[in-house]
Each structure stands twice: as C-alpha cells, then as structure tokens.
Amino acid sequence: MVWKGILESNIRDLGELERQGLLSPDERERLAGVTGHHPMSVTPYYLSLIDWSDPGDPIRKMAIPCEGELSTIGSYDTSGERENTKLPGLQHKYSSTALVLVTNRCAVYCRHCFRKRLVGLPSEEILKRIEDAANYIARHGEISNVLLSGGDPFVLSNNAISLLLDKLSPIEHLDFIRFGTRTPIVLPRRILDDDLLSLLSEHSRPERRLFVVTQFNHPREITEDSIRAVDALLRAGVIVNNQSVLLKGVNDSPDVLADLQSGLVGIGVNPYYVFQCRPVKRVKNSFQVPLARGYRVVEDAKARLDGHSKRFKFVMSHRTGKIEVVGVMDGWMYFRYHEAKDPASMGKFFRRRLVPGAGWLEDLLERPPEKSPGDAVGAVVPHS
C-alpha cells in the first residue's frame, strides 16, 4: 500500500534533518536530550509544509522537537486517565463513553501530545485484545458511544480496523463509534486508500454513523491533499468533526483561529472543541496559553465568525470532567461542566478567582485572597 511506504520513510532522526540543512549541528546536539525521552517521527508530506526560513513556523513547532520540551513542569497524566482505566487499553470516565487506546503509534509524533507518556514508547496502557474491550462495553448498557484512539487508530492495518468494527458494531446499545485521528492532516494518503474507505462506508450506515474526530490546528494544514482526504471520508458517509488545541505560537491569535474554523466549515468539517492545552510534562512550557488570554483569543475569534463556524466550545479536559470556559468578569473566571466524571456535577456552573498566568483549574483560587483579618470574603461557588 502506498501509505505504508510513505510511513516507512518518516524522518525519525535529528541527524537526517541536519544532513538536509534543516538543523544546525548545535541544534541537533541540544535537541538530542528531547528525543531521548520522546521520539520524533514526521511524514515527508507534513515536513514539506514547514517554512524553514521562519523560526516561528507553526507546523515546525508542532512536529519538530524544541528545547522547551526539556522542561518537566507538569504531569504526564493531567486528566486522570490511569484512575479511569478498567482494563488495559479501555477507559470509562464518563458514563456514556468508552475510550479505547488501540495503538501507541502515530503517523507524526506531535510535540504537544497530551499522551507523551505512551505515544511511540513501550506501554502497558494499550489494548491487548479487542474481545475484552467489546465484552466490557456489551456488559455496560449505559455506554452509548466508543472513541477509538491511542496513538492513532488509522496507522493500524485495514484488517485490524475491520476487526475493531466487527467486534463493536453488533453491540446494540452503541449509537455511534468515533475514530480520533490526525491522519487526514499529516498523512492524507492513508485516507485515500480504497479498501479503508470501503470498510468505513460499510460500517457508516444511515441508522448509525461512524465519526472521524480530526485535529486541524492551523489554517496551513488545510491543503489540497487534506481537503481530498476529508472529502473522501464525507463521500464514504463518515461525519467529520474537529477538535483543535489552543497552542502558543501556533493558533493563539484571533485571526489565525478564525481563519482555521471558517476554513474547516468550508471543506465540510464541523468545528467542535478548542481545548485548553493540558499542563503535560515537556508540553506545558512550550505550548500552554494562560486561561484568561485563551478565553479572550477564542471570543475575539468567534466575533469574526458566522453561526456555523462559531459553534465550538472552549474547554479543558480536567480529571473531574470536560469543563467549558464560560466567561471572565470582575476578576472571576466562570466555568460549566460539559461532561463530568460525577454525574451529579453535569451542567453545574462554578467560578474561580483569576490568577495572572494561570493555565489550569488548580492554578486559580476558590476565593479572593484575604486583605486583612476584618475584611469580608467573597462568596464561593463550588465546582462539585
């Protein structure tokens, strides 16, 4: 298959970038400390999108290691994935959703990945037997949907993808199945494989559609090739949604974010979420935007958009749930549980006191700092 040959030609060695004149010897030496912990792998196609004359190129920032990844501030599991793991490779955090990690490989190892703890590395967190996952899901009638993720499920063979769908599709209480994938963006030829498209078309039926959840993060990722990949999915009856991550130096500009969302609507992709970058080790320092600034960027972007392209929500995937950032007023930041690990918290509003530079819920205060022993303290809205 053509796509497999492309994947085998990925650039995985900093030395190769040096030989191509894309990195200096000093850069290669400094970055070796990064790839020693988290490997690099970039498709030739995605590499071709980089403007190497621009040191701040957003595609380069997402694909090529940088010295910021030497920072170990943060956590490798910011959303409580380990505590929600029910068996190797299967997480059940939200009542209606099962998350299945089917591989630890991707077509490109994104530098902002929130699963840096396992992607491209040996891991016990990956599914061993799809039968075990299917049996768990079949026993839990409250599960209405499955998200197949990893890693990237579309780097698996067609036979492996067929097995996943054959085991999951007969489960009657499933309303839909999703694939979380960056392949339309970083390896579009994978999507244009006729056998894959036939397989997806067979399982995406009017009464129960398959969904592909992509991650376009910058307008320059919308190319002729990625448009063809998206169009092929749509023609196969697959619904395509997009979840961007707000990334410093990539899309933390209202104009860039607005161009991205409007461009996605134009090619038939539904903007769904913009995620606050998680405080992951070797990610937070390079990519996380402060929450208050992120909220302003998102709102200013929405002001430039029409109804179809401004429907996305700005959220953080917290250990307690998926939290929508609702607003900022009078020194407070307001939130709502869009999804919650504790069903009693679903839909609840709460607030936290703003702290300059805060990038995650725990960085904010539940109450204003006390000014003096006699001062009254403002009311607190609890989050659970």
C-alpha positions in Angstrom: 0.0 0.0 0.0 1.3 3.5 -0.9 0.6 4.9 2.5 2.6 2.3 4.3 5.6 3.1 2.1 5.2 6.8 3.0 5.1 6.0 6.7 8.2 3.9 6.5 10.1 6.9 5.0 9.3 9.1 8.0 12.0 11.3 9.3 12.9 9.9 12.8 16.5 11.1 13.2 17.7 14.6 14.0 20.8 13.8 12.1 18.7 13.5 8.9 17.4 17.0 9.4 20.9 18.2 9.9 22.0 16.4 6.7 19.2 18.1 4.8 20.4 21.5 6.1 17.3 22.0 8.2 19.0 21.9 11.6 22.4 23.2 12.7 24.8 20.8 14.4 24.3 22.8 17.7 20.5 22.4 17.4 20.8 18.7 16.7 23.0 18.3 19.8 20.7 20.3 22.1 17.6 18.5 20.9 19.0 15.0 21.4 18.1 15.4 25.1 14.4 15.7 24.0 14.2 12.8 21.5 16.0 10.6 24.1 12.8 10.8 26.1 10.1 11.3 23.4 10.9 10.2 19.9 10.5 12.2 16.7 8.6 10.9 13.7 7.4 13.1 10.8 5.9 12.2 7.5 7.6 13.7 4.4 4.3 15.3 3.5 3.9 17.1 6.8 7.6 18.1 6.8 7.0 19.7 3.4 4.5 22.1 4.9 7.2 23.7 7.1 8.7 27.1 6.1 12.2 26.5 7.4 13.1 30.2 6.8 10.7 31.1 9.6 12.0 30.1 13.1 8.4 30.5 14.5 6.8 28.4 11.8 3.7 26.8 13.4 3.9 23.5 11.6 7.6 23.2 12.7 6.5 23.9 16.3 4.0 21.0 16.2 6.3 18.5 14.6 9.9 19.2 15.4 11.4 18.9 18.9 12.3 22.1 20.7 14.3 22.9 23.8 11.1 23.8 25.7 10.5 20.1 25.9 13.3 19.7 28.3 11.1 21.3 30.9 9.5 18.7 33.2 7.0 21.1 34.8 3.6 19.4 34.9 2.3 15.9 34.9 2.1 13.0 32.4 -1.5 12.3 33.3 -3.4 15.5 33.7 -6.9 14.1 33.2 -6.8 11.1 35.4 -6.6 8.5 32.7 -4.9 5.9 34.8 -7.6 6.1 37.5 -10.3 5.6 34.9 -8.7 2.6 33.2 -10.9 -0.5 33.7 -8.7 -2.9 31.7 -5.5 -2.4 29.7 -6.4 -0.1 26.8 -10.0 0.8 28.0 -11.0 3.8 30.0 -14.5 4.5 31.3 -14.6 8.0 32.7 -17.9 9.4 31.5 -20.9 7.1 31.9 -21.9 7.1 28.2 -18.4 6.9 26.7 -15.8 4.2 26.5 -12.3 5.3 25.3 -10.2 2.5 23.7 -6.5 3.0 23.2 -5.8 0.7 20.2 -2.2 1.7 19.5 0.8 3.7 20.8 1.9 4.7 17.3 1.0 7.8 15.2 1.9 9.0 11.7 3.5 12.1 13.3 4.5 12.4 16.9 3.1 15.8 17.7 5.2 17.7 20.2 2.1 19.0 22.0 0.7 15.4 22.5 -1.0 15.0 25.9 -0.2 11.3 25.9 3.6 11.8 25.6 3.9 9.2 28.4 3.0 6.4 25.9 3.0 7.5 22.3 6.0 6.0 20.5 7.1 4.3 23.7 6.6 0.8 25.2 3.4 0.9 27.2 1.1 -1.4 29.1 -1.8 1.0 28.6 -2.6 -0.2 25.1 -5.4 -2.6 24.3 -4.3 -6.2 24.1 -7.5 -7.9 23.0 -10.4 -6.2 21.3 -12.6 -9.1 22.6 -12.0 -8.0 26.2 -13.0 -4.4 25.4 -16.1 -5.4 23.4 -17.2 -7.7 26.3 -16.8 -4.8 28.8 -18.8 -2.4 26.6 -21.5 -5.1 25.9 -22.0 -5.5 29.7 -22.4 -1.8 30.3 -25.6 -0.7 28.7 -25.1 2.9 29.7 -22.2 3.2 27.2 -23.7 4.8 24.1 -20.5 5.5 22.1 -16.9 4.4 21.8 -13.9 6.6 20.9 -11.1 4.6 19.3 -7.8 6.5 19.9 -4.2 5.9 21.0 -1.9 6.8 19.3 -3.7 7.0 16.0 -6.1 4.1 15.0 -5.6 4.8 11.3 -2.0 3.7 11.4 -3.3 0.2 12.0 -3.9 -2.2 9.1 -7.3 -2.3 7.4 -7.6 -5.9 8.8 -7.1 -4.6 12.4 -9.6 -1.7 11.8 -12.1 -4.2 10.4 -11.7 -6.4 13.4 -12.4 -3.4 15.7 -15.6 -2.5 13.9 -16.7 -6.1 13.5 -16.5 -6.6 17.3 -18.1 -3.3 18.3 -20.8 -2.8 15.6 -23.1 -5.6 16.8 -23.4 -4.0 20.3 -26.9 -2.8 20.1 -26.8 0.0 22.7 -24.0 1.8 20.8 -25.3 4.8 19.0 -22.0 5.7 17.2 -18.3 4.9 17.0 -15.6 7.6 16.7 -12.0 7.5 15.4 -9.7 10.1 16.9 -7.1 10.7 14.2 -4.6 13.2 12.7 -4.0 11.2 9.5 -6.2 13.4 7.3 -3.8 16.3 8.3 -0.4 14.5 8.5 -0.8 11.5 6.1 -3.7 12.2 3.8 -2.8 9.3 1.5 -3.8 6.9 4.3 -7.4 8.1 4.0 -7.4 7.8 0.2 -6.9 4.0 0.5 -9.8 2.5 -1.4 -10.0 -0.5 0.9 -10.2 1.7 4.0 -12.9 3.9 2.5 -14.9 0.8 1.5 -14.6 -0.5 5.1 -15.7 2.7 6.6 -18.6 3.1 4.2 -19.8 -0.4 5.0 -20.0 0.4 8.7 -21.2 4.0 8.5 -24.9 3.4 7.9 -27.9 5.9 8.0 -29.1 4.4 11.3 -25.6 4.6 12.9 -22.9 6.7 11.5 -19.2 6.5 12.0 -17.4 9.7 13.1 -13.9 10.8 12.5 -12.6 13.3 15.0 -9.7 15.2 13.5 -7.3 17.8 14.9 -6.6 20.6 12.5 -4.7 23.3 14.5 -3.6 25.8 11.9 -5.1 27.1 8.5 -1.9 25.9 6.7 -2.9 22.3 7.5 -5.9 22.8 5.2 -4.2 21.8 1.9 -5.3 20.3 -1.4 -4.3 16.9 0.0 -6.1 17.2 3.3 -9.2 18.5 1.6 -9.2 15.4 -0.7 -8.9 13.2 2.4 -11.8 14.9 4.2 -13.9 14.8 1.0 -13.3 11.1 0.7 -14.5 10.5 4.2 -17.6 12.5 3.7 -18.4 10.6 0.4 -18.0 7.4 2.4 -20.7 8.6 4.8 -18.4 9.4 7.6 -19.2 12.6 9.7 -16.0 14.6 10.3 -15.7 16.8 13.4 -12.6 18.8 14.5 -11.1 19.3 18.0 -8.3 21.9 18.0 -5.9 22.5 20.8 -5.1 26.2 21.7 -1.3 26.3 21.3 1.1 29.1 22.0 2.9 30.2 18.8 0.6 28.1 16.6 -3.0 29.4 16.8 -3.2 31.8 19.8 -4.3 34.6 17.6 -7.9 35.5 16.9 -7.2 35.9 13.2 -5.5 32.6 12.9 -8.1 30.7 14.9 -10.9 32.4 13.0 -9.3 31.5 9.7 -9.0 27.9 10.8 -12.6 27.5 11.9 -14.0 29.1 8.8 -11.7 27.1 6.6 -12.9 23.9 8.2 -16.5 24.7 7.7 -15.8 25.4 4.1 -14.4 21.9 3.5 -17.2 20.2 5.4 -15.6 19.7 8.8 -17.6 20.6 11.9 -15.7 22.7 14.5 -16.4 21.0 17.8 -14.0 21.9 20.6 -11.0 24.1 21.2 -9.1 22.6 24.0 -7.0 24.4 26.6 -3.5 22.8 26.3 -3.0 20.5 29.2 -0.2 21.0 31.7 1.7 18.0 30.5 5.4 17.5 31.2 7.5 18.6 28.2 4.4 20.3 26.7 3.2 23.0 29.2 6.3 25.2 29.0 6.2 25.3 25.2 2.6 25.3 24.3 0.2 26.3 27.1 -1.6 29.7 26.8 -2.8 31.4 30.1 -6.5 30.7 30.5 -7.7 34.3 30.6 -5.8 35.1 27.5 -7.0 31.9 25.8 -10.6 32.9 26.6 -10.1 36.3 25.0 -8.5 34.8 21.9 -11.4 32.4 21.5 -14.0 35.1 22.0 -12.3 37.5 19.6 -12.1 34.7 17.0 -15.8 34.0 17.4 -16.6 37.6 16.8 -15.0 37.2 13.4 -17.1 34.1 12.5 -20.6 33.3 11.4 -23.0 30.8 13.1 -21.7 27.6 11.6 -18.1 28.3 12.3 -18.5 29.7 15.8 -20.3 26.7 17.4 -17.2 25.2 19.0 -16.7 25.3 22.8 -13.5 26.3 24.6 -13.0 23.5 27.1 -10.4 21.9 29.4 -10.2 18.2 29.8 -9.8 18.0 33.6 -9.6 15.0 35.8 -13.1 15.8 37.1 -14.6 16.3 33.7 -14.8 18.3 30.5 -15.1 21.9 31.7 -16.3 24.6 29.4 -14.8 28.1 29.9 -17.9 30.3 30.0 -16.7 33.8 30.8 -14.5 36.3 32.7 -15.9 39.1 34.8 -14.7 41.2 37.7 -11.7 39.2 38.4 -13.5 35.8 38.2 -13.4 33.1 35.6 -16.7 31.2 35.1 -17.0 27.5 34.1 -19.6 24.9 33.4 -19.3 21.1 33.4 -20.0 20.0 29.8 -19.1 16.4 30.9 -18.5 15.2 34.4 -17.0 12.1 36.0 -19.5 12.6 38.8 -22.9 12.6 37.1 -24.2 15.0 39.9 -21.9 17.7 38.5 -23.2 17.6 35.0 -24.2 21.1 33.8 -23.1 22.8 37.0 -21.7 26.3 36.9 -18.8 27.4 39.1 -16.2 30.1 39.3 -12.6 30.6 40.3 -10.7 33.8 41.1 -8.3 34.8 38.3 -4.6 34.5 39.0 -2.1 36.1 36.5 -0.7 33.5 34.1 -2.9 30.6 35.4 -3.2 27.9 32.8 -5.3 25.2 34.6 -8.1 24.9 37.1 -5.7 24.2 40.0 -3.8 27.4 39.3 -6.9 29.5 40.1 -8.2 30.5 43.6 -11.5 29.4 45.0 -11.9 32.6 46.9 -10.2 36.1 46.8 -7.1 36.4 49.0 -7.9 37.9 52.4 -6.8 41.5 52.6 -6.9 41.8 56.4 -8.5 39.9 59.3 -11.5 42.1 59.3 -12.3 42.1 55.6 -15.3 40.1 54.3 -14.5 37.3 51.9 -16.5 37.0 48.6 -18.9 34.1 48.1 -17.6 30.9 46.6 -19.4 28.8 44.0 -18.3 25.2 44.5 -17.4 23.1 41.5 -18.9 19.9 42.8 
